[in-house]
Protein backbone atom coordinates (compact mmCIF):
# COMPACT_ATOMS: atom_id res chain seq x y z
CA UNK A 1 0.00 0.00 0.00
CA UNK A 2 1.38 3.39 -0.98
CA UNK A 3 2.02 6.23 1.40
CA UNK A 4 -0.15 9.31 1.04
CA UNK A 5 1.52 12.58 0.07
CA UNK A 6 1.21 13.75 3.70
CA UNK A 7 2.74 10.49 5.00
CA UNK A 8 5.65 11.01 2.59
CA UNK A 9 6.10 14.52 4.03
CA UNK A 10 6.08 13.17 7.59
CA UNK A 11 8.53 10.38 6.73
CA UNK A 12 10.94 12.85 5.11
CA UNK A 13 10.80 15.09 8.18
CA UNK A 14 11.33 12.13 10.50
CA UNK A 15 14.33 11.13 8.44
CA UNK A 16 15.67 14.67 8.88
CA UNK A 17 15.45 14.24 12.65
CA UNK A 18 12.43 16.43 13.39
CA UNK A 19 10.29 15.65 16.42
CA UNK A 20 6.55 15.02 16.21
CA UNK A 21 5.92 18.51 17.60
CA UNK A 22 8.25 20.12 15.06
CA UNK A 23 6.57 18.22 12.24
CA UNK A 24 3.15 19.26 13.52
CA UNK A 25 4.18 22.91 13.56
CA UNK A 26 5.75 22.74 10.09
CA UNK A 27 2.68 21.08 8.58
CA UNK A 28 0.17 23.03 10.71
CA UNK A 29 -1.41 19.85 12.06
CA UNK A 30 -1.71 18.51 15.60
CA UNK A 31 0.98 16.32 17.18
CA UNK A 32 -1.71 13.61 17.49
CA UNK A 33 -2.22 13.72 13.71
CA UNK A 34 1.53 13.31 13.27
CA UNK A 35 1.40 10.25 15.55
CA UNK A 36 -1.37 8.81 13.39
CA UNK A 37 0.67 9.39 10.24
CA UNK A 38 3.70 7.73 11.84
CA UNK A 39 1.59 4.74 12.84
CA UNK A 40 0.27 4.45 9.28
CA UNK A 41 3.81 4.71 7.86
CA UNK A 42 5.06 1.95 10.15
CA UNK A 43 2.16 -0.28 9.15
CA UNK A 44 2.32 0.38 5.43
CA UNK A 45 6.09 -0.02 5.13
CA UNK A 46 6.39 -2.69 7.81
CA UNK A 47 9.12 -0.66 9.48
CA UNK A 48 10.66 -1.85 12.69
CA UNK A 49 9.19 0.70 15.07
CA UNK A 50 12.03 0.13 17.52
CA UNK A 51 14.55 1.56 15.04
CA UNK A 52 12.38 4.58 14.36
CA UNK A 53 11.74 5.27 18.04
CA UNK A 54 15.41 4.84 18.92
CA UNK A 55 16.48 7.34 16.28
CA UNK A 56 13.79 9.81 17.37
CA UNK A 57 14.80 9.38 21.02
CA UNK A 58 18.34 10.52 20.32
CA UNK A 59 17.01 13.17 17.91
CA UNK A 60 19.29 12.13 15.07
CA UNK A 61 18.43 11.91 11.40
CA UNK A 62 17.43 8.41 10.38
CA UNK A 63 19.94 7.05 7.87
CA UNK A 64 18.26 5.74 4.74
CA UNK A 65 20.10 2.45 5.27
CA UNK A 66 18.28 1.96 8.59
CA UNK A 67 14.93 2.54 6.93
CA UNK A 68 15.83 0.20 4.08
CA UNK A 69 17.02 -2.52 6.45
CA UNK A 70 13.82 -2.21 8.47
CA UNK A 71 11.52 -2.67 5.50
CA UNK A 72 10.50 -6.04 4.10
CA UNK A 73 12.13 -5.98 0.62
CA UNK A 74 8.95 -7.09 -1.12
CA UNK A 75 7.03 -4.22 0.49
CA UNK A 76 9.76 -1.73 -0.42
CA UNK A 77 9.70 -2.85 -4.07
CA UNK A 78 5.90 -2.54 -4.10
CA UNK A 79 6.07 0.91 -2.52
CA UNK A 80 8.77 2.13 -4.91
CA UNK A 81 6.61 1.07 -7.88
CA UNK A 82 3.72 3.15 -6.57
CA UNK A 83 5.84 6.28 -6.28
CA UNK A 84 7.51 5.74 -9.64
CA UNK A 85 11.09 5.24 -8.43
N, C-alpha and C positions, 0 to 999 in steps of 0.2 A: 504494500500500500504506500502511495506516495505521500510525502510531506506536503502540507499546505504552504502557500507562500509565507504566511506568518510563522509557521513552524520552522521554515528555512531561516527566516530572520532571527528567530530565537536561538536556533542551533549555532548560527554564525557568531552571535554575540556571546553565547556560552563558550564557544571555542576561543574567543578573544579574551576570556577571563572575566567577563562582566557578571555581577551578582544578579539574582532575581530582581531585586529592588532597582538596580541600575537599568536592567532591561525594561522593566515596567515603566520607568520614567522616560526612557528613550522612545518607547513605542506608545506612550500615553495609554497604558492599560494597567490593570491592578496587578500587584504581585501574585495574587491568587490565580489570575488568568495565565501569568507566566508559568506558575507551577503546573497548571493544566496542560499547557503546551509542552512543557518538559516531559510530563507523564506520557503524553501522546507520542512524542519523539522516541522515548525509550521503548514504548510498545511497538511502534511501527518499524523501527530499525533494529529491534531486539538488542539494544545496547546493554552492556553490563552497567547497571545503575551504580554499582560500587565504584567503578572507575570515574564516572561522571561526578559523583558526590565527593570523592577524594580530591579531584582536581579543583572543584568549586571550593572545598573546605580550605585549601591552601591558596585560593585565589590566584591560580596560575592559568595561563592559556592551556587549553587542551590540545596536545599535539595531534595532528591528523592521524598519525600512526596508531595512537591509542584508540581513537574512534574506529579506525579501520579494523584493528585487532578485536574490538569488542562487538563487531557486527558479524552476524552469520553471513558468509560470503554469498550465498544464494540470495539473501535478502538485499545485500548491497548491490549485486548485479541487477536485480529487479528494480531497486530504487533508482539506480543510475540510468536505466533505460527510460524511466518515467520523466526524468529531468533532462534527458537528451545529452548525457555526457558519455 
